[in-house]
Amino acid sequence: MDNAPVPEDNPLSNPLDDSGPRGVQTPSKAALYVLLLIALYIGVRLIGPYWDVVAFAVVTVILTRPLYLLYMRLLDNRQGLAIPLTLVTIVLFILVPSWIILTMTVWQARELSADIAAWSVSQHATLDTLMADVNRWLARIPLIDVQITGAQVSRTLYGLVSSFAGWLASQVVSLTGSVAMVITKVILYLAAVSTLFPAWPALVHGLRILSPLDNELDQRYIDRLSIGVVGMTRANVISILLQGLTMTLWLALAGIPYLFFWFLICTAMSVLPIGCSVIAFPAGGYLLLTGHTWQGLLVILGYVLVTANLTSLTNTFLFPKGAEVNSTLVLFGLFGGVALVGLQGVCYGPLLMVFLVTTVEILLQHFGANAAPPLPASTATEEE
C-alpha cells in the first residue's frame, strides 16, 4: 500500500504546479506569497527597534565580503577562522577609527567655537583691519557693493561651527544611547554580520527564487547592482577619503590646528562637485593675507596639484567597467539619506540611489529590447 503509485490526475501529486502561461500564478502559489508577506510583516515588527543594526550589518557584508572571501582562500575555506578575522579587521580598521574621528571631531568643534568667540574679542582690531583690506578689494569689482565687518565674520563663523558641533553631538548620541543599548546593538551587529557572511549566497539564491522576474532578468539585475555597489565603494568612497586626508595634510603642514574637525569637513566637501576648494582657497588666502606666505601657497598648490586630481586618478584605476554612477545622483542619495535617517544615511543613501538607478536601467533595457522596432523611414513616408 505504501508503494502504490499515485494517479497522475491526483491534484495533490503536484500542488504547486504552475506550468501554465508565464506570469499566471496558481491559487496555491498566490497563497504562499500572501503568507510570505504576512511573515515579512511580522519580521519587520519584531526587528523594528533594531532595524538600523540589521541595515548596517547588510551594508557591512556587501562592502566587506571580498575581505571575507580573501580570508577564506588564505585559510583553506575555514569559516571558523575567516569570520572572526573579518570581524576583527572591520572593528579595528573601520568601526574604531570612525568612532574616534566622530568623538574627536565633536570635541574639537566645541573647542573651535569657543576659540572663535575668544579670538574675535582679542583680535578685534586685527580682524577689522583685515576686513577693511577685503572691502577695498571688493570695491574694485564692478556691480558689487558689499561691506563686511569683523563682527559679522566672527558671528557667522561661531554660528556655523557651534551649530555643526551640536548637530554632530546629537547624531552621535542617537547612534549609541544608553550603555545597555550600545552593548545590545554591538552583540546583535556582530551576530548578524557573522551569520550573513557564509549565508550570503543562499540568501541571494532565495531572493532569486522568490522573485517574480525570469532568471535572465534576475541575473542581469544582480550583476548590475553588484557592479554599481562595488564601483561606488572602490572609487567614490576611496576618492573622498583620499581627498579629505590629503587636504587635511596640507592644513596640518601649514600649522592649522583641529585636524579631526578639518578632516571630517574636508571629507564631506569632497562629495560636492567643487570639492575641497571651499576649504583650500579661503584657508590659503587667509594665510597669505596674514603674512604666512609659504603656508598659504602650500595649501593652495597642494589642493590644485594633488587633491583636485585624485578623483580622476582613482576612477581610472578602481572603477570597474560598467560601474559608472552619476556623481550628482550619489550626492542626492547622500544628503537625502542624512535627511531621512540621520548620520547613518551617509552609508544608506548612496546605496539606495544605486538600487534606484539600477532598477530604472534594467527596466529600460528590458522594455527597450522587447519593444517593436520602428518603421523604416520609407514605409513611414508611404503611410503618411
Secondary structure as UniProt FT lines:
FT   TURN            2..3
FT   TURN            8..9
FT   TURN            11..12
FT   TURN            15..16
FT   TURN            22..23
FT   HELIX           27..47
FT   HELIX           48..50
FT   HELIX           51..74
FT   TURN            75..76
FT   HELIX           79..90
FT   HELIX           91..95
FT   HELIX           96..122
FT   HELIX           124..139
FT   TURN            142..143
FT   HELIX           150..176
FT   HELIX           179..210
FT   HELIX           215..231
FT   HELIX           232..237
FT   HELIX           238..253
FT   TURN            254..255
FT   HELIX           259..269
FT   TURN            270..271
FT   TURN            273..276
FT   HELIX           277..289
FT   TURN            290..291
FT   HELIX           293..305
FT   HELIX           307..309
FT   HELIX           310..318
FT   TURN            321..322
FT   HELIX           327..341
FT   HELIX           342..344
FT   HELIX           345..370
FT   HELIX           377..383
//
